[in-house]
Each structure stands twice: as structure tokens, then as C-alpha cells.
């Protein structure tokens, strides 16, 4: 079936929230994202991924613009993306030193925690794949779904999760059922972020997707921008 998907990294690997275009039926599954990026399934029309794509040896303009868009406190969820060389570091201290040398600043613990995910996507993504696979930030997706207003609560709080579920239910009525039968290694946070990304994938397929800030190009020719 022809579909789009939103993807978020999780302890189990990568959780995909798939939406079939004809019926709008949804499926949640664990996928091997690098394999999908290298071998584009013909039935997959768009894939929105919650991971930085396109790495620069300076702060990315799209990250700065996203922090400004969300304001505080939601803007705190947007970390400075590591440069490509920092992805090969063996320790957090080495990654900080490398990023400071190349890009003029250290990286956060949050960024270090997902370095392996960033590296996996960076190794697999190509300019050709960016015609259908692209970067999103879930808080921007929720901002757009919520009438261009940031979420009030943090996603790890009960109130924040319910706030996000309220806007998702308008687009995916079965979202609660998916939350109740999650795979091992997939938290509710991961599932909600993947669903928000899938909403943007639907917008991409419909030709109404928008981007935050000004796109840049890295030294591999990858475009760095955040879509919603």
C-alpha cells in the first residue's frame, strides 16, 4: 500500500508511524531506517525523520530559527547539531573537543546521547534520498498542529502528553490504541513524536509542507532544514 511515515529513534531502533494514503489507516512498527534510506521502497512516498540531516562545521541556521520559533521553554528541546567529525568520537569529552575545534563550541549531553543515531542516518542518507526523506522536529510539528502555538507542557509530563494527544487525535483517531500496544523499547514519547512527524509527511505528500528558517548545504551536498 502506498504510504508516508514519521520516524523517531528509540531504544528498540527506529519506530515508524505509517499512514496509508488511500484509507488513512495507521501502522506502528520498528524499522531499520538506514536500510530504508539506502533502498527506497517504491510504496513509500515521504518519510519525516526526527534526527538532524545535513551537518555543518558551524551552528545550523535552521536550529537557531527553530529555537526562536518555539520560544521558551520548548526551544530548549532544540540542541546544537554536532559537526560530522564529532560523530566519530569515542567519548563525550572527545566529541566536545572535536566539535569545539571544528565548529567553535562543545556539544550537549543530549546531542551526545543520540550521536549513534545521527551517524547512522548520516552514513545512509543521500541527496537523492532527500527528495522523499527529510528532517523534522516534533515540537515544531506540534506547534503547527496547535494553531502555530507551542505546547505548554513538557512531553514527559502527563499533562504534556495529553496536550499532544489532543491535537493528534484530530488526524489519527486510533492514536490512543497505538499508545496502549507499544513495542518493547518504544515509549509513549517516541510514539507521539513519530506520529507528529507522520503528520508532516502527509503535508509533504500534499505539497503544503513549510520549512523553518533558511536552508543551507553541507559539504556532501545535503540540505540542512527543518520541515513542518
C-alpha positions in Angstrom: 0.0 0.0 0.0 1.2 3.5 -0.9 2.0 5.3 2.4 4.0 8.0 4.2 5.7 7.7 7.5 7.1 9.5 10.5 10.2 8.1 12.3 11.7 8.6 15.7 14.8 7.0 17.2 14.1 4.8 20.2 15.8 2.1 22.3 14.4 -0.6 20.1 15.9 1.1 17.0 13.6 3.3 14.9 9.8 3.5 15.4 7.8 4.3 12.3 4.3 5.6 12.3 3.0 4.7 8.9 -0.1 6.2 7.2 -1.7 4.6 4.2 -2.7 7.3 1.7 -5.9 5.8 0.4 -7.5 4.7 3.7 -5.5 6.8 6.2 -5.1 3.6 8.2 -2.1 3.7 10.5 0.5 1.1 11.4 3.3 1.4 14.1 6.3 -0.8 13.5 10.1 -1.0 14.2 12.1 -0.4 11.1 15.8 -0.5 10.0 16.0 3.1 8.9 19.4 3.0 7.3 18.3 0.1 5.1 15.1 2.1 4.1 17.2 5.2 3.2 19.6 3.1 1.1 16.8 1.1 -0.6 13.8 3.3 -1.1 10.7 1.2 -1.1 8.6 2.2 -4.1 5.4 2.4 -2.0 6.9 4.9 0.5 6.2 8.4 -0.8 7.5 10.5 2.0 9.3 9.9 5.3 9.8 12.6 8.0 12.6 11.8 10.4 13.3 13.3 13.9 17.1 13.5 13.5 19.5 16.1 12.2 20.2 15.7 8.4 22.9 17.8 6.9 25.9 18.6 9.2 27.9 21.8 9.2 31.1 23.0 10.8 29.1 25.9 12.3 25.8 26.2 14.0 22.9 25.4 11.7 20.7 28.3 10.8 17.6 26.0 11.0 18.4 25.1 14.6 18.6 28.7 15.6 15.4 29.6 13.8 13.6 26.7 15.4 14.6 27.8 18.9 13.3 31.3 18.1 10.1 29.9 16.7 9.3 27.8 19.7 10.4 30.2 22.3 11.0 29.1 25.9 10.7 26.6 27.3 10.1 24.4 24.2 13.1 25.9 22.4 15.3 24.1 24.9 14.5 20.9 23.1 16.5 22.1 20.0 20.2 21.2 20.6 23.2 22.4 18.6 23.8 19.7 15.9 27.3 18.2 16.1 29.6 18.5 13.1 30.3 15.4 11.1 33.8 14.8 12.6 32.4 14.7 16.1 30.2 11.7 15.2 33.3 9.5 15.2 34.4 10.4 18.7 34.7 7.5 21.2 33.8 9.6 24.3 31.7 12.7 25.1 34.9 14.6 26.0 36.5 13.8 22.6 33.3 14.8 20.8 33.2 18.1 22.6 36.9 18.8 21.9 36.4 17.9 18.2 33.3 20.0 17.8 34.9 22.9 19.6 37.9 22.8 17.3 35.8 22.4 14.1 32.7 24.4 15.0 33.7 26.7 17.9 31.5 25.1 20.6 31.1 22.0 22.6 28.1 19.7 22.2 25.4 19.0 24.8 24.9 15.7 26.7 21.5 15.5 24.8 23.3 15.6 21.5 25.9 13.0 22.6 23.1 10.7 23.6 21.9 10.4 20.0 25.2 10.6 18.2 24.9 7.0 17.1 21.5 7.7 15.6 22.8 10.9 13.8 25.8 8.9 12.5 23.6 6.0 11.2 21.4 8.4 9.2 24.3 10.5 8.0 26.0 7.3 6.7 22.9 6.2 4.9 21.3 9.5 3.6 22.0 10.8 0.1 21.0 13.9 -1.9 18.7 11.6 -3.9 17.0 10.3 -0.8 16.3 13.9 0.4 13.7 14.1 -2.4 11.5 11.9 -0.1 13.2 11.6 3.3 13.6 14.8 5.3 14.2 16.2 8.8 11.5 17.4 11.2 11.5 18.4 14.8 8.4 17.1 16.7 7.9 20.2 18.7 7.6 22.2 15.5 5.1 19.7 14.1 3.0 20.1 17.3 3.4 23.9 17.1 1.9 23.8 13.6 -0.9 21.4 14.6 -1.7 23.5 17.6 -2.6 26.6 15.6 1.1 27.7 15.5 1.3 27.8 19.2 3.9 25.8 21.2 2.9 23.1 23.5 2.5 24.4 27.1 3.7 21.2 28.9 6.8 19.1 28.5 6.3 15.8 26.7 7.5 13.8 29.6 4.7 15.1 31.9 1.2 13.6 32.0 -0.3 17.0 31.1 2.1 17.5 28.2 1.4 14.0 26.8 -2.4 14.6 26.9 -1.9 18.0 25.3 -0.1 16.3 22.4 -2.6 13.5 22.2 -5.5 16.0 21.8 -4.0 17.6 18.7 -3.0 14.2 17.2 -6.5 12.7 17.7 -7.9 15.1 15.1 -5.6 13.5 12.5 -5.1 9.9 13.8 -8.2 8.8 15.8 -6.6 5.5 16.6 -3.5 7.1 18.3 -4.7 6.0 21.8 -4.9 2.4 20.7 -1.3 2.5 19.4 -0.2 4.0 22.8 -1.8 1.0 24.5 0.0 -1.6 22.5 3.5 -0.3 22.1 6.5 -2.4 21.2 9.2 -3.1 23.8 11.7 -0.3 23.7 9.2 2.3 22.4 8.0 4.9 24.9 4.8 7.0 24.5 7.1 10.0 23.8 8.7 8.2 20.9 5.3 7.1 19.5 3.8 10.6 19.8 6.9 12.2 18.1 6.7 9.7 15.3 3.0 10.4 14.8 3.7 14.2 14.7 6.4 13.5 12.1 3.9 11.5 10.0 1.5 14.4 10.0 4.3 16.5 8.4 5.0 13.6 5.9 1.3 13.9 4.8 1.8 17.6 4.3 5.0 16.9 2.2 3.0 14.5 0.1 0.2 17.1 -0.4 2.7 19.8 -1.3 1.9 22.1 1.6 4.9 21.5 3.7 6.9 24.5 5.0 10.4 25.0 6.4 11.9 26.8 9.4 14.5 29.4 8.5 16.9 29.4 5.6 18.2 26.1 4.0 21.9 25.6 3.9 24.0 22.9 2.1 26.7 20.9 3.8 30.0 19.6 2.3 28.3 16.5 1.0 25.6 18.5 -0.8 22.9 17.6 1.8 20.3 20.3 2.5 20.0 21.3 6.2 16.5 22.4 7.0 13.7 21.5 9.4 10.2 21.0 7.8 6.7 21.1 9.2 
